[in-house]
């Protein structure tokens, strides 16, 4: 377990360095169901965290996490896993929907 946690921490450090010192072309996430949105200068990821049926969540993320998500599906998934760890540490159950769509 410690090896997996260390490997994931190393991956996150590598992504942080790459984002800080590189320019990249964002990947279009349309059609994958998941999306990163910006509202009033704040970033949010909207994603399906269910396994057998859809459970939609929308959580606030940092600008660096938003850039990481645009690198591609694997990076988006890793960012969401890291987000789940952060939510769990705060005592938030990430497997419960908090998404309230605005149909107006």
C-alpha positions as CSV (number, residue, x, y, z in Angstrom):
1,X,0.0,0.0,0.0
2,X,2.8,2.4,0.8
3,X,4.4,1.7,-2.6
4,X,1.2,2.6,-4.4
5,X,0.7,5.8,-2.4
6,X,4.4,6.8,-3.0
7,X,4.0,6.1,-6.7
8,X,0.8,8.2,-6.9
9,X,2.5,11.0,-5.0
10,X,5.5,10.9,-7.4
11,X,3.0,11.1,-10.4
12,X,1.3,14.1,-8.9
13,X,4.7,15.9,-8.3
14,X,5.7,15.1,-11.9
15,X,2.5,16.6,-13.2
16,X,2.9,19.7,-11.1
17,X,6.4,20.3,-12.4
18,X,5.3,19.6,-16.0
19,X,2.4,22.0,-15.8
20,X,4.6,24.7,-14.2
21,X,7.3,24.6,-16.7
22,X,5.7,23.5,-20.0
23,X,3.1,24.7,-22.4
24,X,0.5,22.2,-23.6
25,X,-2.5,22.0,-25.8
26,X,-5.7,21.1,-23.9
27,X,-7.5,18.0,-24.9
28,X,-11.2,18.3,-25.8
29,X,-13.1,16.4,-23.1
30,X,-16.5,16.6,-24.9
31,X,-18.1,13.3,-25.4
32,X,-16.4,11.7,-22.4
33,X,-19.1,12.8,-20.1
34,X,-16.7,14.5,-17.7
35,X,-16.0,18.2,-18.0
36,X,-14.0,21.0,-16.4
37,X,-15.8,24.3,-16.2
38,X,-14.8,27.8,-15.1
39,X,-17.3,30.0,-13.3
40,X,-16.3,33.4,-11.9
41,X,-12.6,32.5,-12.0
42,X,-13.1,29.3,-10.1
43,X,-12.7,25.8,-11.6
44,X,-15.1,22.8,-11.1
45,X,-14.9,19.3,-12.4
46,X,-18.2,17.6,-13.2
47,X,-17.9,13.8,-13.4
48,X,-19.7,10.5,-13.0
49,X,-18.4,8.7,-9.8
50,X,-20.8,5.7,-10.1
51,X,-19.9,2.2,-11.2
52,X,-23.1,0.4,-12.1
53,X,-25.3,3.6,-12.5
54,X,-24.6,7.2,-12.9
55,X,-23.8,9.3,-9.8
56,X,-22.9,12.8,-10.9
57,X,-20.7,15.1,-8.7
58,X,-19.4,18.6,-9.2
59,X,-16.4,19.6,-7.1
60,X,-14.3,22.7,-7.0
61,X,-10.7,22.2,-8.1
62,X,-7.6,24.3,-8.4
63,X,-6.3,25.9,-11.6
64,X,-3.5,23.3,-11.7
65,X,-5.9,20.4,-11.3
66,X,-8.0,21.9,-14.2
67,X,-4.9,22.0,-16.4
68,X,-4.0,18.5,-15.4
69,X,-7.5,17.3,-16.4
70,X,-7.1,18.7,-19.9
71,X,-4.0,16.6,-20.6
72,X,-6.2,13.5,-21.4
73,X,-8.4,10.8,-19.9
74,X,-5.7,9.2,-17.8
75,X,-4.7,12.5,-16.2
76,X,-8.4,13.4,-15.6
77,X,-8.9,10.1,-13.9
78,X,-5.8,10.5,-11.8
79,X,-6.9,14.0,-10.8
80,X,-10.3,12.8,-9.8
81,X,-8.7,10.0,-7.7
82,X,-6.6,12.6,-5.9
83,X,-9.7,14.7,-5.4
84,X,-11.4,11.7,-3.9
85,X,-8.5,11.3,-1.4
86,X,-8.8,15.0,-0.5
87,X,-12.6,14.8,0.0
88,X,-12.3,11.6,2.1
89,X,-9.7,13.4,4.3
90,X,-12.2,16.2,4.8
91,X,-14.9,13.7,5.8
92,X,-16.9,14.1,2.6
93,X,-18.4,11.0,1.0
94,X,-17.5,11.4,-2.7
95,X,-19.7,8.5,-3.8
96,X,-22.8,10.6,-3.0
97,X,-24.2,12.9,-5.7
98,X,-24.0,16.6,-5.0
99,X,-24.8,17.7,-8.6
100,X,-27.9,19.9,-9.1
101,X,-28.3,20.6,-12.8
102,X,-29.7,24.0,-13.7
103,X,-32.4,23.3,-16.4
104,X,-33.4,27.0,-16.7
